[in-house]
Amino acid sequence: MHIEDLIPASRALSRSFNEVFEDHGYSPPFGSEQSAQQLAQWYLKAEPKDCFVAEVRGHVAGLAFLHRRGERASIGPVAVDPRYQRLHLGRMLMERLLERAEGCQSVRLFQDAFNPDSFALYSKLGFRAVELVPIVLAKPGIGSKWSIEPSKTKNETGEQESERTVRPRSDIEVMRIDSKQADRAIALDRKINGATREVDLRYLIDVGLALLLQQEGVDCGYLCAYTNRGGTYIGPALASSQQQLQELLKAVSGYYPQQGLIFRLPARNDNLLQQVLMRGFRVSSLGTLMVRGEYQQSAGAEMLAVFPESL
């Protein structure tokens, strides 16, 4: 992909996803071509050698992205303009990405469970389903049902500042961090998830909200969130336990009490899933985490990354 491909590729991206979602009765994921363009533009800037387009008679008909991080890689989004379906462009794009991912021990992608065609394609290419992942939504205001108490906290220099800190237990504290403390989240990511996502976490911490959870003075979890017209997207987020991840979710709800929350919560986090559903959150759709190669579950509780997909 080149910079001159950005507008037609973004148009193909929004058309492809919006049409398939609407055909299955779901709200379109891209509110505008501009939102699709912002996503594609960041990937092109960060990973120019891993962004690809498919052309038909000189027109951009599809696009695909690969995200390589050490021995792990993820794929997505992959899209083909509805006007160019039945030409096997999706498979050709996938094969090109897998060529680029050669040498990675694990390649991952997020598949929308309502789309059996994509599940069949990925299965033929050697991917297997390893996680059922509900996409969970909270309408504006629902998240405010969590108990949030504003209080004074100290920043890294010891100065007093106003923060929203969750203290359901005396040994747990949730604090906001910025780029200066990004190394703490990165270290947790490597310890709990075995991930190499430094570039992604630094970007998300710069443009959005990042929270760090401590228990008995020890860093045990983090959460990233960012907003756009569709709401507040949470992820990646992880912690040593589901209870700690719940405290992070409570805290982020306090920062965005009047905005909808959206996150991908693997179903194995059964206790947390039950808690959020009891508080009025709902499952909007189901997804499948699919993996080709090695796969090891995170050592703790987690919410999958939306950006980049499923890393």
N, C-alpha and C positions, 0 to 999 in steps of 0.2 A: 504494500500500500504506500502511496505517496500523498503528499499534502493536497494535490489536486483531486485526489480520489475521495477526499473527506466528505464533501457534501453529497455526492451520489451514493457513497457507501452508507452514510448515515440515513439517507432516505430508504435504502434497501433494508437497513436494520430495523427502523421503526415500522415499516410496512409489514415485514415478515413477522415480527413478534406480535404486533397489535392485531394482525389478522388472525393468527392462530389462537390467540387468547380469546378474542371476541367470538370466533367460531365455536369455542368450547364453553361459552357463557361467562368468561372472566373479564374483568376490567383490563383494558390495554395497559401494558407496563410503561409505555412511553407517551407522555402527555403531549409531546411535540417532537418534530424532527430536531429541534435545537437540543433537547435533552439527550437524544441519541448521539448527536454530533459532539456534545461535551464529553461523553463517555469515550467515543472513538478517538477524539482528539487527545485525551490524556494517554490512552494506550499507545497511540502513534508516537507521542512525545517520549514516553518512558521506555517503550519496547519497539523501536522502529523496524527491527529485523524480524519481529514475530507477529506482524500484522499483515494479513493477506486479503486480496480481493480476487474474485472470479469475474472474468469479462466474457460477454457474448456480443459479438459483432461490434466491439469497441465500447460497449456499455457495461458499467459495473452492475453485475447481477447478484453478487453475494460477497460476503466478507467473513473473516474468522480471526480469532486472536488466541495466541499462546502466551502463557505467563510462566517462565522458568525461574525457579528459586532453588538453587542448589540441586539436590538430587530429586526434588519434587517439582512437578509442573501441573498447571491446570489449563483447561481449555474453556473458552467462552468469552463473549457470545459467538455463536456460529449462526449465520442467517443467510437465507436466499430469498431474493425478491419474489413475491408470489407470481409475478409475470413470467418467471423463468423456472418454475417448478418442473419436475419430470425430466430434467436434463442431468440428473445425478451430480449436480454441483456441490451439494452438501457433502457427499462422500468424497469427492475430489479434494475439497477444502480440508476435510478431516484427515485424509491421507497425507496431505502436505504438512499439516501440523504435527502429525505423528513422526514424520521424517525429521522435523526440527527438534522434536522431543527425544530423539534417539540418545541414549545414554542416561536419561532420567530413570530412576528406579520406580517412580510412581507418577502416573498421569491421571488427573482427576477432572471430573466435570459434573455439573448439576443439570439433571434432566427433569423437565416438567412432566409429572406422572400422567397428566391427562393427554399426553401426546405419544401414542403407541408407536408411531412411525419413527420418531427419534430414538425411542428405546430400542427398537429393532435394529436400527442402523448402528448404534453404539455397541450393541451386543455382538453384531457381526464383526465389528472391528476389535473385539477382544476385551471390551469393558464388562464389568460385572457390578451388580447392585450390592452395595455394602451398608447403606444407611437409608432409612425412611426419614424424610425431613419435612415436617409440616412448616408451611409459611404462615406465621402468626401475625395477626393485625390487632391493634387496639385503636378504636375510634378516638378522636380528640376528647380529652376529659377523662377517659377511662383510666389512663395511667395515673391520674392524680389520686386514685383510691389508695395507692400505696401510702404508707405513713412516712412523710418526709419532714424533717425538722431542720430549718436553717440554723446555723451556728457559726461561731467564729473559729477559724482554723489558722494554723501557721503554714506559710509557704516554705519552700526549701531554704530560704535565707533566714527564717525565724520570725519574719514580719507577720503581724496579724492581718488577715484579710477575710472578707465575708465569703463563705462557701455554703453550699447545701451539703451537709454531711449526714449520712444515715448511721444511726447508732441504735439498732434494735438490741444489740448486746454490747456490753462494755468493752469487749475485746475486739470489736470489729469497727473499722473506720474506712469510709470511702471518700476519696479526695480527687479533685480535678488536677490533672497534670498537663503540662505544655511540652513544647519541643525540647526544653532543657532537661526534662525527666524522661524522655522517650526511651532511653537505654533501659529503664526499669521494666517497661512493658515488653521491650524486645527480649530481654533476658528471661522473663516469664514465659514468653511465647516459645522460646527454644526449650526451656525446661519442661513445660507441661505438654506441649504439642509437637515438639521436635521440628518446628517450622523455621524457615529462613525467610522472613517477611519484613526485613528491616526497611526496605524502600517503601513498602506499602504502609506500614505503621507510621513511619515518619510523615508521609503525605497526609494520611487521615488525621493524625494528631494536629498537623498544621492547619487543615481546612475545616475541621469539625471539633467534636468534643471527645475527650479521652478521660476516663476515670480509672483510678487505681484503688484496689481494695487491699487493706492490711488487716491481718488478724494476729493479735498479740505482738504487734510491731513488725510482723513479717509480711512482705509482699506476697499475696496469694492469688490475685486475679486482676484483670483489666478489661475494659470495654471501650470500643470506639463507636462513635455515632456521627452521622452527618445528615443534613436536611436538604431537601429540594421541594418542588411543588407537590410531589406525591406524598410527602410526610417525612418522618425521621427514620432513617435506616440504621439499624443496629448491627454491628458485626465488622470485623471479628470481635468476639468476646470469649473469654475463658477464665476458669477459676479451678481451684483444687477440688471444689465440691459444688453440688447443685445449690446448696444453701447460700454459698458465697456468690454464685452467679445470680441468684435471686436478689441478693442485696444490691448488686450492681444494677440490675434492672429496676429495682425500686428507685435507686438514685437517679438514673437517667430519666425516669418518668417525672421526677421533680424538676428537672431542667426544662422539660418540654410538656408541661401539663395540658396545654391546649392544642397539641399536635398529635396526629396519628403516629403510632409506632409500628414498625415493620421489621421482622427478624426471622431468620431461618434457624429453627431449634430442632436438632436431631431428636427423634422420638425416644431414644434411649435415656434422655433426660426426663424420665417419666414423672418424677415428683414435681419438678418445676413446671412441666407442661400442664399437669393437673392444677397446680396453683394458679397459673395465669388464666386458664379457661374458667376456673371458678370465679375469677374477678372480672369477667366480662370480655376478656380477649377472645378472639375467634380464629379458627383455622380457615384461611381463605383458599388454600389449595395445598396439594402435596407434591413434593419433589423427591427425587432419588439421587443420592450421591453415588456416582459410578466411578470405578477405578480400574485402570489397566496397570498391572504390575503389583508391586508390594503395597500393602495397606496395613496400618496399625492405628487403632483408635487413639484419640487423645487420652492422656492419662487422667484428665479431669473432665469437667463439664464445659460445654462450648456452644456458641452460636456461630454458624458458618459465615465466612466472609461473603458479602455481596459484591465487593469490589476489592481486588480482582476476584472473580468467581471461584468460590469453593477452595481456595488455597488454605 
